[in-house]
Amino acid sequence: MKVRPSIAIVENNHLLLMQYRYGNTDVYNLPGGNVDKSETLTETVVRELMEELGLEVGLKEMILLGDVIMPEGKEDVLHCVFEGKILSGKPVLNPKETSALAVVWMPLVDLHELEMYPNIGAQLQRFYLEGRRINYMGRIGQKWF
């Protein structure tokens, strides 16, 4: 199982997301990435945000863990989401480091309607708007694009 750490950054009731296009579908995910050898989860997030978006970030606690069981032939993924904040910089895509099409500040009230990978929009919405704890979700019901 592969591990993918990411960060949830909220400013003015908007969540920072990266937008991708799969076929005819816009899909959003939290900034983050794959762990390099000898790298911790938090080091990965800090590195990926600097490389992909030019941001220096600070991480707080981990707010969500969940498993995406991939289709046959692909490695399953454990998603680890940290809460965090921008310490310096403005998010700007670096096309040399990411295939994302755009950086989007999505209103928290719209998260449950988004096509996300992993499919955690409703859980993040409840966490931020209702104060509900998430912790370990187990298997994430993931739609494939």
Backbone as CSV, one residue per row, in Angstrom:
resi,resn,N_x,N_y,N_z,CA_x,CA_y,CA_z,C_x,C_y,C_z
1,MET,0.847,-1.173,0.000,0.000,0.000,0.000,0.892,1.236,0.000
2,LYS,0.582,2.151,-0.897,1.280,3.421,-1.000,0.661,4.404,-0.002
3,VAL,1.446,5.350,0.494,0.966,6.366,1.419,1.047,7.728,0.730
4,ARG,-0.058,8.488,0.785,-0.080,9.827,0.192,-0.519,10.846,1.236
5,PRO,0.433,11.634,1.768,0.056,12.701,2.681,-0.370,13.952,1.905
6,SER,-1.290,14.699,2.489,-1.756,15.944,1.876,-2.114,16.929,2.972
7,ILE,-2.490,18.130,2.562,-2.774,19.195,3.510,-4.095,19.864,3.170
8,ALA,-4.869,20.141,4.212,-6.112,20.903,4.074,-5.841,22.302,4.617
9,ILE,-5.899,23.288,3.714,-5.668,24.686,4.081,-6.968,25.443,3.838
10,VAL,-7.476,26.066,4.884,-8.718,26.831,4.775,-8.434,28.294,5.101
11,GLU,-8.889,29.159,4.210,-8.836,30.601,4.431,-10.179,31.186,4.031
12,ASN,-10.739,32.020,4.877,-12.017,32.682,4.586,-13.092,31.689,4.164
13,ASN,-13.170,30.558,4.864,-14.160,29.504,4.578,-14.048,28.916,3.179
14,HIS,-12.839,28.916,2.624,-12.540,28.301,1.335,-11.367,27.349,1.509
15,LEU,-11.445,26.177,0.877,-10.411,25.149,0.944,-9.549,25.202,-0.310
16,LEU,-8.240,25.153,-0.132,-7.304,25.144,-1.253,-7.295,23.766,-1.901
17,LEU,-7.616,23.725,-3.196,-7.641,22.470,-3.953,-6.889,22.634,-5.267
18,MET,-6.478,21.505,-5.811,-5.869,21.469,-7.139,-6.863,20.806,-8.081
19,GLN,-7.030,21.394,-9.256,-8.015,20.919,-10.226,-7.321,20.152,-11.354
20,TYR,-7.892,18.984,-11.651,-7.420,18.131,-12.739,-8.596,17.861,-13.667
21,ARG,-8.325,17.346,-14.842,-9.384,16.991,-15.789,-9.155,15.561,-16.237
22,TYR,-10.134,14.697,-15.973,-10.088,13.301,-16.402,-11.259,13.072,-17.335
23,GLY,-10.962,12.880,-18.613,-12.036,12.755,-19.600,-12.818,14.054,-19.644
24,ASN,-14.110,13.982,-19.343,-14.956,15.172,-19.324,-15.261,15.645,-17.908
25,THR,-14.502,15.181,-16.921,-14.817,15.459,-15.523,-13.701,16.262,-14.854
26,ASP,-14.085,17.339,-14.180,-13.150,18.070,-13.332,-13.068,17.334,-11.999
27,VAL,-11.857,17.033,-11.578,-11.612,16.318,-10.330,-10.661,17.173,-9.495
28,TYR,-10.947,17.237,-8.198,-10.182,18.081,-7.291,-9.501,17.225,-6.242
29,ASN,-8.290,17.645,-5.860,-7.661,16.976,-4.728,-6.888,17.973,-3.882
30,LEU,-6.592,17.544,-2.676,-5.803,18.362,-1.773,-4.348,18.339,-2.222
31,PRO,-3.631,19.444,-2.044,-2.206,19.435,-2.375,-1.455,18.444,-1.492
32,GLY,-0.523,17.764,-2.079,0.281,16.777,-1.370,1.030,15.943,-2.388
33,GLY,1.450,14.747,-1.993,2.163,13.928,-2.961,2.698,12.649,-2.378
34,ASN,3.584,12.051,-3.118,4.141,10.754,-2.748,5.407,10.918,-1.914
35,VAL,5.548,10.041,-0.951,6.680,10.067,-0.034,7.934,9.543,-0.731
36,ASP,9.020,10.310,-0.625,10.309,9.857,-1.124,10.986,9.004,-0.047
37,LYS,11.954,8.183,-0.454,12.687,7.349,0.497,13.309,8.214,1.589
38,SER,13.211,7.747,2.822,13.783,8.395,4.003,13.092,9.712,4.357
39,GLU,11.882,9.926,3.868,11.160,11.169,4.106,9.950,10.889,5.000
40,THR,9.672,11.777,5.953,8.486,11.633,6.792,7.268,12.188,6.052
41,LEU,6.093,11.890,6.587,4.865,12.411,5.978,4.857,13.936,5.951
42,THR,5.230,14.553,7.068,5.202,16.018,7.114,6.269,16.631,6.205
43,GLU,7.437,16.005,6.131,8.472,16.493,5.210,7.982,16.420,3.770
44,THR,7.242,15.370,3.444,6.692,15.225,2.093,5.753,16.369,1.759
45,VAL,4.831,16.669,2.670,3.869,17.740,2.411,4.584,19.076,2.233
46,VAL,5.515,19.378,3.114,6.256,20.639,3.020,6.978,20.727,1.675
47,ARG,7.662,19.656,1.281,8.393,19.648,0.004,7.453,19.794,-1.188
48,GLU,6.386,18.997,-1.202,5.460,19.020,-2.343,4.798,20.392,-2.526
49,LEU,4.420,21.028,-1.423,3.778,22.347,-1.531,4.742,23.398,-2.053
50,MET,6.009,23.300,-1.665,7.004,24.232,-2.195,7.241,23.961,-3.680
51,GLU,7.414,22.683,-4.046,7.688,22.341,-5.446,6.515,22.674,-6.362
52,GLU,5.313,22.266,-5.979,4.157,22.380,-6.876,3.480,23.744,-6.852
53,LEU,3.486,24.413,-5.683,2.722,25.657,-5.558,3.537,26.846,-5.054
54,GLY,4.805,26.654,-4.730,5.631,27.752,-4.247,5.231,28.261,-2.883
55,LEU,4.688,27.378,-2.038,4.209,27.765,-0.719,5.068,27.175,0.389
56,GLU,5.318,27.979,1.406,5.864,27.471,2.657,4.660,27.254,3.562
57,VAL,4.519,26.034,4.073,3.345,25.702,4.882,3.754,25.211,6.261
58,GLY,2.826,25.377,7.193,2.961,24.822,8.529,1.875,23.790,8.726
59,LEU,2.233,22.644,9.274,1.269,21.575,9.487,0.836,21.523,10.937
60,LYS,-0.436,21.233,11.120,-0.993,21.045,12.452,-1.224,19.546,12.613
61,GLU,-2.326,19.158,13.199,-2.577,17.742,13.442,-3.123,17.027,12.204
62,MET,-2.961,15.697,12.210,-3.572,14.889,11.167,-5.066,14.804,11.468
63,ILE,-5.893,15.085,10.453,-7.340,15.108,10.679,-8.072,13.955,10.015
64,LEU,-7.418,13.244,9.110,-8.115,12.177,8.399,-7.136,11.148,7.878
65,LEU,-7.529,9.883,8.027,-6.845,8.754,7.394,-7.916,7.943,6.686
66,GLY,-7.616,7.488,5.485,-8.568,6.649,4.778,-7.897,5.880,3.666
67,ASP,-8.458,4.697,3.376,-7.898,3.804,2.361,-8.684,3.903,1.064
68,VAL,-7.965,4.050,-0.033,-8.573,3.911,-1.358,-8.068,2.594,-1.922
69,ILE,-8.999,1.679,-2.114,-8.667,0.384,-2.699,-8.782,0.531,-4.209
70,MET,-7.649,0.403,-4.860,-7.555,0.687,-6.293,-8.062,-0.479,-7.133
71,PRO,-8.413,-0.174,-8.398,-8.785,-1.251,-9.322,-7.607,-2.205,-9.521
72,GLU,-7.902,-3.386,-9.978,-6.884,-4.418,-10.210,-5.702,-3.849,-10.992
73,GLY,-4.509,-4.188,-10.534,-3.297,-3.776,-11.230,-2.692,-2.487,-10.710
74,LYS,-3.383,-1.777,-9.821,-2.845,-0.543,-9.256,-2.691,-0.715,-7.750
75,GLU,-1.742,0.014,-7.186,-1.456,-0.103,-5.763,-2.479,0.684,-4.933
76,ASP,-2.976,0.072,-3.862,-3.896,0.747,-2.953,-3.175,1.922,-2.294
77,VAL,-3.969,2.904,-1.808,-3.380,4.122,-1.253,-4.005,4.451,0.095
78,LEU,-3.141,4.716,1.078,-3.566,5.247,2.362,-3.392,6.756,2.300
79,HIS,-4.494,7.491,2.421,-4.456,8.954,2.392,-4.387,9.480,3.818
80,CYS,-3.447,10.396,4.052,-3.214,11.000,5.362,-3.338,12.509,5.192
81,VAL,-4.380,13.106,5.773,-4.638,14.533,5.586,-4.311,15.289,6.871
82,PHE,-3.436,16.267,6.729,-3.075,17.149,7.825,-3.813,18.472,7.674
83,GLU,-4.162,19.086,8.783,-4.647,20.448,8.745,-3.407,21.338,8.717
84,GLY,-3.487,22.471,8.024,-2.315,23.329,7.959,-2.647,24.733,7.537
85,LYS,-1.580,25.515,7.373,-1.763,26.908,6.968,-0.586,27.345,6.110
86,ILE,-0.817,28.404,5.348,0.236,28.997,4.529,1.049,29.932,5.420
87,LEU,2.364,29.726,5.431,3.262,30.600,6.181,3.772,31.726,5.301
88,SER,4.031,31.414,4.020,4.453,32.454,3.085,4.176,31.985,1.658
89,GLY,3.972,32.958,0.783,3.735,32.700,-0.631,2.265,32.733,-0.987
90,LYS,2.032,32.776,-2.284,0.696,32.676,-2.869,0.709,31.451,-3.776
91,PRO,-0.362,30.640,-3.762,-0.337,29.408,-4.562,-0.339,29.677,-6.067
92,VAL,0.747,29.237,-6.713,0.899,29.348,-8.164,1.412,28.005,-8.665
93,LEU,0.718,27.432,-9.649,1.122,26.127,-10.189,2.494,26.173,-10.841
94,ASN,3.291,25.157,-10.584,4.558,24.950,-11.270,4.351,23.770,-12.209
95,PRO,4.127,24.019,-13.514,3.819,22.925,-14.441,4.939,21.898,-14.593
96,LYS,6.144,22.206,-14.139,7.228,21.229,-14.179,7.062,20.181,-13.088
97,GLU,6.246,20.477,-12.063,6.110,19.597,-10.908,4.723,18.983,-10.742
98,THR,3.733,19.465,-11.500,2.377,18.947,-11.348,1.629,18.968,-12.674
99,SER,0.695,18.047,-12.813,-0.175,18.031,-14.000,-1.499,18.730,-13.723
100,ALA,-1.634,19.345,-12.549,-2.860,20.076,-12.225,-3.057,21.215,-13.216
101,LEU,-4.326,21.526,-13.479,-4.668,22.599,-14.412,-4.845,23.941,-13.729
102,ALA,-5.253,23.904,-12.450,-5.524,25.147,-11.745,-5.471,24.920,-10.238
103,VAL,-5.281,26.019,-9.529,-5.422,26.065,-8.084,-6.742,26.769,-7.830
104,VAL,-7.557,26.183,-6.944,-8.899,26.704,-6.710,-9.126,26.848,-5.208
105,TRP,-9.705,27.968,-4.809,-10.180,28.139,-3.430,-11.668,27.837,-3.471
106,MET,-12.054,26.665,-2.998,-13.437,26.192,-3.082,-14.180,26.507,-1.773
107,PRO,-15.382,27.097,-1.875,-16.157,27.342,-0.653,-16.438,26.036,0.084
108,LEU,-16.283,26.067,1.410,-16.532,24.879,2.216,-17.941,24.333,2.016
109,VAL,-18.906,25.200,1.783,-20.302,24.751,1.633,-20.512,23.939,0.363
110,ASP,-19.561,23.984,-0.577,-19.690,23.253,-1.842,-18.934,21.937,-1.881
111,LEU,-18.178,21.621,-0.845,-17.294,20.452,-0.894,-18.032,19.145,-1.124
112,HIS,-19.220,18.992,-0.560,-19.948,17.722,-0.684,-20.394,17.442,-2.117
113,GLU,-20.394,18.451,-2.977,-20.842,18.300,-4.363,-19.697,18.025,-5.339
114,LEU,-18.464,18.125,-4.883,-17.310,18.006,-5.780,-16.959,16.567,-6.093
115,GLU,-16.402,16.369,-7.269,-15.741,15.115,-7.609,-14.323,15.252,-7.075
116,MET,-14.001,14.473,-6.041,-12.689,14.579,-5.422,-11.977,13.231,-5.423
117,TYR,-10.650,13.317,-5.437,-9.831,12.146,-5.189,-8.849,12.519,-4.085
118,PRO,-8.893,11.871,-2.945,-9.895,10.872,-2.571,-11.246,11.542,-2.300
119,ASN,-12.280,10.742,-2.285,-13.653,11.217,-2.152,-13.960,11.557,-0.685
120,ILE,-13.474,12.732,-0.252,-13.602,13.120,1.160,-14.219,14.502,1.336
121,GLY,-14.829,15.045,0.297,-15.390,16.390,0.372,-16.427,16.545,1.466
122,ALA,-17.355,15.607,1.572,-18.413,15.700,2.587,-17.823,15.623,3.990
123,GLN,-16.813,14.789,4.188,-16.189,14.658,5.504,-15.447,15.946,5.888
124,LEU,-14.733,16.526,4.928,-14.041,17.783,5.211,-15.035,18.904,5.494
125,GLN,-16.121,18.912,4.768,-17.158,19.925,4.991,-17.702,19.820,6.421
126,ARG,-18.015,18.615,6.854,-18.524,18.423,8.215,-17.470,18.793,9.266
127,PHE,-16.206,18.467,8.988,-15.128,18.790,9.921,-15.031,20.304,10.122
128,TYR,-15.013,21.057,9.024,-14.813,22.500,9.119,-16.073,23.274,9.493
129,LEU,-17.216,22.850,9.016,-18.437,23.614,9.272,-19.200,23.164,10.516
130,GLU,-19.044,21.899,10.892,-19.800,21.379,12.029,-18.907,20.936,13.188
131,GLY,-17.598,20.973,12.980,-16.677,20.582,14.038,-16.642,19.094,14.323
132,ARG,-17.077,18.271,13.365,-17.071,16.811,13.567,-15.685,16.239,13.334
133,ARG,-15.224,15.428,14.250,-13.944,14.734,14.104,-14.064,13.667,13.017
134,ILE,-12.962,13.386,12.356,-12.979,12.368,11.305,-12.134,11.170,11.702
135,ASN,-10.852,11.388,11.933,-9.895,10.325,12.238,-9.849,9.278,11.132
136,TYR,-9.881,7.981,11.486,-9.739,6.932,10.471,-11.086,6.594,9.853
137,MET,-11.182,6.753,8.536,-12.418,6.493,7.807,-12.549,5.056,7.350
138,GLY,-11.422,4.325,7.291,-11.460,3.006,6.669,-11.473,3.177,5.160
139,ARG,-12.233,2.320,4.493,-12.290,2.353,3.035,-13.087,3.585,2.565
140,ILE,-12.483,4.334,1.673,-13.137,5.503,1.078,-13.874,5.031,-0.164
141,GLY,-15.157,5.311,-0.248,-15.936,4.964,-1.436,-15.542,5.881,-2.589
142,GLN,-14.704,5.379,-3.454,-14.113,6.211,-4.506,-14.748,5.933,-5.858
143,LYS,-15.198,6.995,-6.512,-15.670,6.924,-7.900,-14.434,7.046,-8.803
144,TRP,-14.437,6.306,-9.901,-13.281,6.339,-10.825,-13.636,7.161,-12.047
145,PHE,-12.673,7.904,-12.518,-12.883,8.833,-13.644,-12.077,8.401,-14.849
